Amino acid sequence: MFVGIDVSKNSVDIASACETIKLQGVNPLCAAELLCKNSVQLVVVEATGGYERSVVETLQAKDIQVAIVNPRQARDFAKALGHLAKTDRIDAFVLAQFAEKVRPQAAQPAPLQMKQLQALVARRRQLQQLLTQEKNRRHQAVDAEIKSSLQAVIAALQKALKQITVSILQMLRQNPEWQKMQALLGQVKGVGLVTAATLIAELPELGRIGRKQIAALVGVAPFDRQSGKWRGKSFCQGGRKSVRTALYMAALTAVRHNAPLKAFYANLVKAGKPKKLALNAAMRRLLTILNAITRDHMQKTT
């Protein structure tokens, strides 16, 4: 049986591809208990910004295979099947059909320590975003009281950001393998603590798959567009935004201070490539280097 689960804030909708299961507004724990009583081969859920995590962990605890897919991919699949309407019930059924026809790879359960690191990295990213927003508001503020209020919030956010960065560093040091990985990745100019922690926490495939696959996974691989004699511009799409953002910041530093990447970037710009395209190419080159370094390290330790 292939099952799709549409996740909302407080409940889930469940449907099977064979339509023997159709439930709406179910508690995630009840959903897991129900699926345990059936011969379920694969469950598919959409990545919904975090709401899906409790559902996935509950199902994995019951040894049920769960795959997490990009919502846009699921929606394109629904349109291809002619499902133009969008409701929770329809979405669950479409995800079940997606599971049956596409058979996406099931997500592997993450160890508790990895979940803690992922939570810290995600929280640091949230604090950084809030800090940027408040700083932008401070530049726009005219009233003295508003400026004072903004400055107080900025100071609090900076303190919280510093504390959580220390917590991330401590967690990396508590795990010998993570500590080695951080030191290894940090040897590449442009890659600091935040980038290394993001790669360790949110890109476990690093060093385990090829350069083309890792580039596509992160979303820095260009895809061709052509039909007959028509040739469109290649473009990058999808991927893990959080990893791509960390890689972007690392590449900005690398094209200034990392000699090989600096020359690579400069040659592309000199050849007439737009700076944005050249920087994306530098991100891809940087990721390839980090992937190769991690792969070689893994081969030496096995």
C-alpha positions as CSV (number, residue, x, y, z in Angstrom):
1,M,0.0,0.0,0.0
2,F,1.2,3.5,-0.9
3,V,0.0,6.3,1.3
4,G,0.0,10.1,1.1
5,I,-0.3,12.4,4.1
6,D,-1.2,16.1,3.8
7,V,0.1,17.8,6.9
8,S,-1.4,20.9,8.5
9,K,-0.6,22.6,11.8
10,N,-2.8,20.5,14.1
11,S,-3.9,17.5,12.1
12,V,-3.3,15.4,9.0
13,D,-5.3,14.0,6.1
14,I,-4.5,10.5,4.9
15,A,-5.2,8.7,1.6
16,S,-4.0,5.6,0.0
17,A,-3.4,5.2,-3.7
18,C,-5.8,2.3,-3.8
19,E,-8.4,4.5,-2.0
20,T,-9.0,2.0,0.8
21,I,-7.9,4.7,3.3
22,K,-9.5,8.1,3.3
23,L,-9.3,10.0,6.6
24,Q,-9.4,13.8,7.3
25,G,-8.3,15.8,10.4
26,V,-6.5,12.9,12.1
27,N,-4.0,13.2,14.9
28,P,-0.4,12.2,13.7
29,L,-0.1,9.6,16.4
30,C,-3.4,8.0,15.5
31,A,-2.3,8.1,11.9
32,A,0.8,6.1,12.7
33,E,-1.1,3.6,14.7
34,L,-3.6,3.1,11.8
35,L,-0.8,2.7,9.2
36,C,0.9,0.1,11.4
37,K,-2.1,-2.1,11.1
38,N,-1.9,-2.0,7.3
39,S,0.8,-3.3,4.9
40,V,2.3,0.1,4.0
41,Q,5.3,0.1,1.6
42,L,5.9,3.9,1.5
43,V,4.4,7.1,2.9
44,V,4.9,10.4,1.2
45,V,4.6,13.9,2.8
46,E,5.4,17.3,1.6
47,A,8.1,19.5,3.2
48,T,5.9,22.1,4.9
49,G,8.5,24.2,6.8
50,G,8.7,22.0,9.8
51,Y,5.1,20.8,10.5
52,E,5.9,17.5,8.8
53,R,8.8,16.7,11.2
54,S,6.6,15.3,14.0
55,V,4.7,13.2,11.5
56,V,7.8,11.8,9.9
57,E,9.5,11.0,13.3
58,T,6.3,9.4,14.6
59,L,6.1,7.1,11.5
60,Q,9.8,6.3,11.5
61,A,9.5,5.3,15.2
62,K,7.0,2.7,14.0
63,D,9.4,1.5,11.3
64,I,7.3,3.0,8.5
65,Q,9.2,4.2,5.4
66,V,8.6,7.9,4.8
67,A,9.7,10.1,1.9
68,I,9.7,13.9,2.1
69,V,9.1,15.7,-1.3
70,N,9.2,19.2,-2.5
71,P,5.7,20.7,-2.6
72,R,6.3,22.2,-6.1
73,Q,7.2,18.7,-7.4
74,A,4.0,17.2,-5.9
75,R,1.9,20.1,-7.4
76,D,3.4,19.6,-10.9
77,F,2.6,15.9,-10.6
78,A,-1.0,16.7,-9.6
79,K,-1.5,19.0,-12.6
80,A,-0.1,16.3,-14.9
81,L,-2.8,14.0,-13.6
82,G,-5.4,16.6,-14.2
83,H,-6.0,17.5,-10.5
84,L,-6.4,21.2,-10.9
85,A,-8.4,21.7,-7.7
86,K,-6.4,21.8,-4.4
87,T,-7.8,20.6,-1.1
88,D,-6.3,18.7,1.8
89,R,-8.1,15.5,0.8
90,I,-7.0,15.8,-2.9
91,D,-3.4,16.6,-1.9
92,A,-3.2,13.5,0.3
93,F,-4.5,11.3,-2.6
94,V,-2.1,12.9,-5.1
95,L,0.8,12.2,-2.7
96,A,-0.3,8.6,-2.4
97,Q,-0.3,8.3,-6.2
98,F,3.1,10.1,-6.3
99,A,4.4,7.4,-3.9
100,E,3.1,4.6,-6.1
101,K,4.3,6.0,-9.4
102,V,7.5,7.8,-8.6
103,R,8.8,5.8,-5.6
104,P,10.9,8.6,-4.0
105,Q,13.7,7.5,-1.7
106,A,12.7,7.2,2.0
107,A,14.3,9.6,4.5
108,Q,16.7,8.0,7.0
109,P,15.9,8.6,10.7
110,A,18.4,11.1,12.1
111,P,20.2,10.4,15.4
112,L,19.1,12.5,18.4
113,Q,22.4,14.5,18.4
114,M,22.0,15.3,14.7
115,K,18.5,16.6,15.3
116,Q,19.8,18.8,18.1
117,L,22.5,20.2,15.8
118,Q,19.9,20.8,13.0
119,A,17.6,22.6,15.5
120,L,20.5,24.9,16.6
121,V,21.6,25.7,13.0
122,A,18.0,26.4,12.0
123,R,17.5,28.7,15.1
124,R,20.7,30.6,14.4
125,R,19.4,31.2,10.8
126,Q,16.1,32.5,12.2
127,L,17.9,34.9,14.6
128,Q,20.1,36.1,11.8
129,Q,17.1,36.9,9.6
130,L,15.4,38.7,12.5
131,L,18.6,40.7,13.1
132,T,18.8,41.7,9.5
133,Q,15.1,42.8,9.5
134,E,15.6,44.9,12.6
135,K,18.7,46.6,11.2
136,N,16.9,47.5,8.0
137,R,14.1,49.0,10.1
138,R,16.6,51.0,12.1
139,H,18.0,52.6,8.9
140,Q,14.5,53.6,8.0
141,A,13.4,54.8,11.4
142,V,13.1,58.6,12.1
143,D,11.5,58.8,15.5
144,A,14.1,58.7,18.4
145,E,11.9,56.4,20.5
146,I,11.5,53.9,17.6
147,K,15.3,53.9,17.0
148,S,15.9,53.2,20.7
149,S,13.4,50.4,20.7
150,L,15.0,48.9,17.6
151,Q,18.5,49.2,19.0
152,A,17.4,47.3,22.2
153,V,16.0,44.5,20.1
154,I,19.1,44.4,17.9
155,A,21.3,44.2,21.0
156,A,19.2,41.3,22.4
157,L,19.3,39.5,19.0
158,Q,23.1,39.9,18.8
159,K,23.5,38.4,22.2
160,A,21.2,35.5,21.4
161,L,23.0,35.0,18.1
162,K,26.4,34.9,19.9
163,Q,25.1,32.4,22.5
164,I,23.6,30.0,20.0
165,T,26.8,30.1,17.9
166,V,28.8,29.1,21.0
167,S,26.3,26.2,21.5
168,I,26.8,25.0,17.9
169,L,30.6,25.1,18.3
170,Q,30.4,23.2,21.6
171,M,28.1,20.5,20.0
172,L,30.6,20.1,17.1
173,R,33.4,19.6,19.6
174,Q,31.5,17.0,21.5
175,N,31.4,14.8,18.4
176,P,34.9,13.7,17.2
177,E,33.7,13.1,13.6
178,W,32.0,16.4,13.4
179,Q,35.0,18.1,14.9
180,K,37.2,16.5,12.2
181,M,34.7,17.6,9.5
182,Q,34.6,21.1,10.7
183,A,38.4,21.3,10.7
184,L,38.6,19.7,7.3
185,L,36.0,22.0,5.6
186,G,37.4,25.0,7.4
187,Q,40.7,24.5,5.6
188,V,39.1,25.9,2.4
189,K,39.2,29.7,2.5
190,G,35.7,31.1,2.7
191,V,34.2,28.3,4.8
192,G,33.7,29.3,8.4
193,L,31.9,27.8,11.4
194,V,28.4,28.6,10.2
195,T,28.9,27.1,6.7
196,A,30.6,24.0,8.1
197,A,27.9,23.4,10.7
198,T,25.2,23.9,8.0
199,L,26.8,21.4,5.7
200,I,27.2,18.8,8.5
201,A,23.7,19.2,9.8
202,E,21.7,19.7,6.6
203,L,23.8,18.1,3.8
204,P,24.7,14.6,5.1
205,E,25.1,13.4,1.5
206,L,28.3,15.5,1.2
207,G,31.1,13.2,0.1
208,R,28.7,10.3,-0.5
209,I,27.5,11.2,-3.9
210,G,29.0,12.6,-7.1
211,R,29.6,16.3,-7.9
212,K,26.6,16.5,-10.3
213,Q,24.2,14.9,-7.9
214,I,25.4,17.1,-5.0
215,A,25.1,20.2,-7.1
216,A,21.5,19.3,-8.1
217,L,20.6,18.4,-4.5
218,V,21.7,21.9,-3.3
219,G,20.2,23.7,-6.2
220,V,23.3,25.1,-7.9
221,A,23.3,22.8,-11.0
222,P,22.1,24.5,-14.2
223,F,19.4,22.8,-16.2
224,D,19.2,23.2,-20.0
225,R,16.1,24.4,-21.8
226,Q,15.9,23.5,-25.5
227,S,13.3,22.4,-28.0
228,G,14.2,21.8,-31.7
229,K,16.4,24.7,-32.8
230,W,15.3,26.9,-29.9
231,R,17.9,27.2,-27.1
232,G,16.9,28.9,-23.9
233,K,19.1,30.0,-21.0
234,S,20.1,27.4,-18.5
235,F,18.8,27.9,-15.0
236,C,19.1,26.6,-11.5
237,Q,16.0,25.5,-9.6
238,G,15.0,23.8,-6.4
239,G,17.4,22.4,-3.9
240,R,18.0,23.0,-0.2
241,K,17.7,26.7,0.3
242,S,19.4,26.8,3.7
243,V,22.5,25.1,2.4
244,R,22.5,27.2,-0.7
245,T,22.3,30.4,1.3
246,A,25.3,29.3,3.5
247,L,27.2,28.3,0.4
248,Y,26.4,31.7,-1.2
249,M,27.9,33.6,1.8
250,A,31.0,31.3,1.7
251,A,31.4,31.9,-2.0
252,L,31.3,35.7,-1.6
253,T,34.3,35.4,0.7
254,A,36.0,32.8,-1.4
255,V,36.0,34.8,-4.6
256,R,37.9,37.5,-2.7
257,H,40.4,35.5,-0.6
258,N,40.6,32.0,-2.1
259,A,43.1,32.3,-5.0
260,P,41.8,29.4,-7.2
261,L,38.2,30.5,-6.9
262,K,39.1,34.1,-7.2
263,A,40.8,33.4,-10.5
264,F,37.9,31.2,-11.6
265,Y,35.4,33.9,-10.9
266,A,37.5,36.6,-12.5
267,N,37.9,34.6,-15.7
268,L,34.1,34.1,-16.0
269,V,33.4,37.8,-15.5
270,K,36.2,38.7,-18.0
271,A,34.6,36.4,-20.5
272,G,31.4,38.4,-20.3
273,K,29.4,36.3,-17.9
274,P,27.0,38.2,-15.6
275,K,28.4,38.4,-12.1
276,K,25.4,36.6,-10.7
277,L,26.0,33.7,-13.0
278,A,29.7,33.7,-12.3
279,L,29.1,33.6,-8.5
280,N,26.7,30.7,-8.9
281,A,29.4,28.9,-10.9
282,A,31.9,29.7,-8.0
283,M,29.3,28.2,-5.5
284,R,29.2,25.1,-7.6
285,R,33.0,24.8,-7.8
286,L,33.3,25.4,-4.1
287,L,30.7,22.7,-3.4
288,T,32.6,20.3,-5.7
289,I,35.8,21.0,-3.8
290,L,34.1,20.4,-0.4
291,N,32.5,17.2,-1.7
292,A,35.8,15.8,-3.0
293,I,37.6,16.7,0.3
294,T,34.9,15.0,2.4
295,R,34.9,11.9,0.1
296,D,38.7,11.5,0.3
297,H,38.5,11.8,4.1
298,M,35.8,9.1,4.3
299,Q,37.8,6.8,2.1
300,K,40.9,7.2,4.3
301,T,38.9,6.4,7.5
302,T,37.2,3.3,6.1
